Amino acid sequence: MSASFASALKAAQEAAASQHYPAGTLYIVATPIGNLCDISLRALHVLNLVDAIACEDTRHTQALLRAYGIDKSSAQLLAVHQHNETEAAQNVVRRLQQGERIAYASDAGTPAISDPGARVVAAARAVGIAVVPLPGASSITAALSAAGIVQDTGFVFTGFLPSKATERDNAALALLAEPRAVVLLEAPHRIEALARSLACLGPRPVTVAREITKQFEEIATVPAQDLVAWLAAQSSRTRGEFVLVIHPAPPTEAPAQDLRVLKLLLAELPLKTAVQLCADITGQPRKGLYSAALELKADGDEDS
């Protein structure tokens, strides 16, 4: 370790330790999604500091803590999973009300997004307990950052589509009407079935992120209609945990009647107001209407 890096590391550790960590507070701690190096110094400090750690799987969390040299007894680990979350949340709240510091950590990534933890947070907030998030690893944002999406329309996090074939197919068809990027999660034993359902999206690009941050990480972008074939090309491609980013739908031209509405509005209103109102009336995306409005304005200026 170089002297400069060691100095920076020490400074960061001191900064983490110098922050005030009030008692009776719930700390939401993001943990690595694969690579153990993806943990913040602040997270390590808080995991050391707290009186107890609520977690999905106490055995998994205990192993994670050992990897970082953090010594917590089994009594300091509170199991909070999908089968007991409501009841366990009340136990966590009682302990917080007694002045304990408690961290919540999921098995991997940022808690309370697509795993237990949200009910614990909601129960704490309902009685006025402070909740402090410690940001860190997230498979969702990691996949988005590698997808290369340049549109500014935002994204929708959908998580897991239904496991039953008919419901999953219907959910995939519904994505045809979603113009924004969509982030999905999937397990290895269902990825091929999901790929078959997503084929209805045709040439729309899908970025597949497999085993993010792990040894056999793989990220590729393929048309939705080719996803089944891409998975079949190598047996390893059906292994691991998956994040899929469906890219935004390509912009489409507004129908003639919608452009007429836009033109009438532009004659009476400022451009941005006209675009917003036209989007509300017609249901067309604002981005496409804004581009059309600029063209109409330019044509009007040339005519004058």
C-alpha positions in Angstrom: 0.0 0.0 0.0 1.5 3.4 -1.0 2.0 6.1 1.6 -0.4 8.4 -0.2 -3.2 5.7 -0.3 -2.6 4.8 3.3 -2.9 8.5 4.3 -6.1 8.9 2.3 -7.6 5.7 3.8 -6.8 6.9 7.3 -8.3 10.3 6.6 -11.5 8.6 5.3 -11.7 6.4 8.4 -11.3 9.3 10.7 -14.0 11.2 8.7 -16.4 8.3 9.1 -15.7 8.0 12.9 -16.0 11.8 13.5 -19.6 11.9 12.2 -22.4 12.0 14.8 -24.3 8.7 15.0 -27.2 9.3 17.4 -28.7 6.5 19.5 -32.2 5.3 18.9 -31.6 5.5 15.1 -32.1 3.0 12.3 -29.1 2.8 9.9 -29.8 1.4 6.4 -26.5 -0.2 5.3 -25.8 -1.1 1.7 -23.5 -4.2 1.4 -21.6 -5.6 -1.6 -23.5 -7.4 -4.3 -20.5 -9.7 -5.0 -17.1 -8.1 -4.6 -16.3 -7.7 -0.9 -14.2 -4.5 -1.7 -17.5 -2.7 -2.6 -18.2 -1.6 1.0 -17.9 1.9 2.3 -15.6 2.8 5.3 -18.7 4.5 6.8 -20.7 1.3 6.5 -17.9 -0.7 8.3 -17.8 1.9 11.0 -21.5 1.8 11.6 -21.6 -2.0 11.5 -19.0 -2.0 14.3 -20.8 0.7 16.2 -24.4 -0.4 16.3 -25.9 -2.5 19.2 -27.6 -4.9 16.7 -27.9 -5.7 13.0 -31.2 -6.6 11.5 -30.6 -8.8 8.4 -32.3 -11.3 6.0 -30.0 -14.2 6.8 -28.1 -14.1 10.0 -25.6 -16.8 8.8 -24.8 -14.8 5.6 -24.4 -11.6 7.5 -22.2 -13.2 10.2 -19.9 -14.5 7.4 -19.8 -11.0 5.9 -18.9 -9.4 9.2 -16.1 -12.0 9.8 -14.6 -11.1 6.4 -14.2 -7.5 7.6 -13.0 -8.5 11.1 -16.2 -7.3 12.8 -17.1 -9.2 15.9 -20.8 -9.5 16.6 -22.4 -12.3 18.6 -25.4 -14.2 17.3 -27.6 -12.4 19.8 -26.7 -9.1 18.1 -28.1 -10.3 14.7 -31.9 -10.0 14.3 -33.5 -12.1 11.5 -35.8 -10.0 9.4 -37.0 -11.7 6.2 -40.0 -11.9 4.0 -41.8 -14.4 6.3 -41.5 -12.5 9.6 -40.9 -8.9 8.5 -44.1 -7.4 10.0 -43.6 -9.0 13.4 -39.8 -8.5 13.4 -40.2 -4.8 12.5 -42.1 -4.2 15.7 -39.3 -5.9 17.7 -36.7 -3.6 16.0 -38.9 -0.5 16.8 -39.1 -1.5 20.4 -35.3 -1.7 20.7 -34.9 1.5 18.9 -37.3 3.2 21.3 -35.1 2.0 24.1 -32.2 3.9 22.6 -30.3 1.3 20.7 -28.6 1.9 17.4 -29.7 -0.7 14.9 -28.4 -1.3 11.4 -30.4 -3.0 8.7 -28.4 -4.9 6.0 -29.8 -7.1 3.3 -27.9 -10.1 1.9 -26.6 -8.0 -0.9 -27.0 -4.4 -2.2 -29.1 -1.6 -0.9 -31.8 -2.7 1.5 -35.6 -2.1 1.1 -35.5 -1.9 -2.7 -36.3 -5.4 -3.9 -35.9 -7.3 -0.6 -37.1 -7.1 3.0 -36.4 -3.9 5.0 -39.1 -1.5 3.7 -41.5 -2.5 6.4 -38.8 -2.0 9.1 -38.2 1.5 7.7 -41.9 2.3 7.5 -42.5 1.1 11.1 -39.6 3.2 12.4 -40.8 6.3 10.6 -44.4 5.8 11.8 -43.3 6.4 15.4 -40.9 9.2 14.6 -37.6 7.2 14.7 -34.8 8.7 12.6 -33.7 6.6 9.6 -30.2 7.2 8.2 -29.3 5.6 4.8 -25.7 4.7 4.1 -25.5 4.5 0.3 -23.4 1.9 -1.5 -23.6 -1.0 -3.9 -26.8 -1.5 -6.0 -27.2 -3.9 -8.8 -29.9 -1.6 -10.3 -27.7 1.5 -10.7 -24.7 -0.6 -11.6 -26.5 -2.2 -14.6 -27.9 1.2 -15.7 -24.5 2.8 -15.6 -23.1 0.1 -18.0 -26.1 0.1 -20.3 -25.1 3.3 -22.2 -28.6 4.8 -22.3 -28.3 8.4 -23.5 -32.0 9.4 -23.4 -33.1 11.7 -20.6 -36.5 10.1 -20.0 -35.6 8.4 -16.8 -36.3 4.7 -15.9 -38.8 2.5 -14.2 -37.7 -0.2 -11.8 -40.1 -3.2 -12.1 -38.1 -5.9 -10.3 -39.3 -9.4 -10.9 -42.0 -10.1 -13.4 -44.7 -12.7 -12.4 -43.5 -16.3 -12.2 -46.6 -17.8 -14.0 -46.2 -17.9 -17.7 -49.4 -16.2 -18.7 -49.0 -13.4 -16.2 -45.4 -12.9 -17.2 -46.3 -12.8 -20.9 -49.0 -10.2 -20.2 -46.6 -8.1 -18.1 -44.0 -8.3 -21.0 -46.6 -7.1 -23.5 -47.5 -4.2 -21.2 -43.9 -3.1 -21.5 -44.5 -2.3 -25.2 -46.4 0.8 -24.0 -43.7 2.0 -21.6 -41.4 4.5 -23.4 -38.9 4.7 -20.6 -36.1 2.3 -19.8 -37.2 -0.6 -17.6 -35.0 -2.4 -15.1 -35.9 -6.1 -14.3 -34.4 -8.6 -12.0 -34.4 -12.4 -12.6 -33.1 -15.6 -11.0 -31.0 -18.1 -13.1 -33.7 -20.8 -13.1 -36.2 -18.4 -14.7 -34.1 -16.3 -17.0 -34.8 -18.4 -20.2 -38.6 -18.1 -19.5 -38.2 -14.4 -19.1 -36.3 -14.1 -22.3 -39.1 -15.9 -24.2 -41.6 -13.5 -22.8 -39.5 -10.4 -23.7 -39.2 -11.5 -27.3 -42.5 -9.6 -27.9 -40.4 -6.4 -27.6 -38.8 -7.2 -31.0 -35.7 -5.2 -31.8 -35.8 -3.0 -28.7 -32.3 -3.3 -27.0 -31.9 -5.1 -23.7 -28.7 -4.9 -21.6 -28.2 -8.1 -19.7 -25.9 -7.8 -16.7 -25.0 -11.2 -15.1 -23.1 -11.7 -11.9 -22.3 -8.0 -11.5 -19.0 -7.4 -9.6 -18.3 -11.1 -9.4 -15.6 -13.2 -11.1 -17.7 -14.2 -14.1 -19.4 -10.9 -14.6 -20.9 -10.5 -18.1 -22.7 -7.5 -19.6 -24.0 -7.5 -23.1 -26.7 -5.6 -25.1 -28.8 -7.6 -27.5 -32.2 -7.1 -29.2 -35.0 -8.5 -27.1 -36.0 -10.8 -29.9 -32.5 -12.4 -29.9 -32.2 -12.8 -26.1 -33.2 -16.5 -26.1 -30.5 -17.3 -28.7 -27.9 -15.2 -26.8 -28.5 -17.2 -23.7 -28.4 -20.5 -25.5 -25.0 -19.6 -27.2 -23.1 -20.4 -24.0 -24.3 -22.6 -21.1 -22.7 -20.3 -18.6 -25.0 -17.5 -19.6 -27.9 -18.9 -17.7 -26.0 -19.0 -14.4 -26.0 -16.3 -11.7 -28.2 -13.4 -10.8 -29.5 -11.2 -13.5 -30.3 -7.5 -14.0 -31.9 -6.6 -17.3 -32.2 -3.1 -18.6 -34.8 -2.7 -21.4 -33.8 0.4 -23.3 -36.2 3.3 -23.9 -38.5 2.9 -26.9 -37.4 4.8 -30.0 -39.3 8.1 -30.4 -42.3 8.0 -32.7 -43.8 10.8 -34.7 -46.9 12.2 -33.2 -50.1 11.6 -35.3 -51.3 14.4 -37.5 -54.2 15.3 -35.2 -51.9 15.6 -32.2 -49.6 17.9 -34.2 -52.6 20.0 -35.1 -53.4 20.4 -31.4 -49.8 21.3 -30.7 -49.8 23.9 -33.5 -53.0 25.5 -32.1 -51.6 25.7 -28.6 -48.3 27.2 -29.9 -50.2 30.0 -31.5 -51.6 31.0 -28.1 -49.0 29.8 -25.5 -45.3 29.8 -24.7 -43.5 26.7 -26.2 -43.0 24.8 -22.9 -46.5 25.4 -21.7 -47.9 24.4 -25.1 -45.9 21.2 -25.1 -46.9 20.3 -21.5 -50.6 20.9 -22.3 -50.5 19.0 -25.5 -48.9 16.0 -23.7 -51.7 16.1 -21.1 -54.3 16.2 -23.9 -52.9 13.7 -26.3 -50.9 11.3 -24.1 -47.9 11.8 -26.4 -44.4 11.9 -24.7 -43.2 15.4 -24.0 -39.8 14.8 -25.5 -41.2 14.1 -29.0 -43.7 16.9 -28.8 -40.9 19.3 -27.8 -38.9 18.4 -30.8 -42.0 18.7 -33.0 -42.7 22.2 -31.4 -39.2 23.4 -32.3 -39.7 22.3 -35.9 -43.1 24.0 -36.1 -41.6 27.2 -34.6 -38.7 27.1 -37.1 -41.1 26.5 -40.0 -43.1 29.5 -38.8 -40.1 31.7 -38.6 -39.0 30.8 -42.1 -42.5 31.5 -43.4 -42.5 35.0 -41.8 
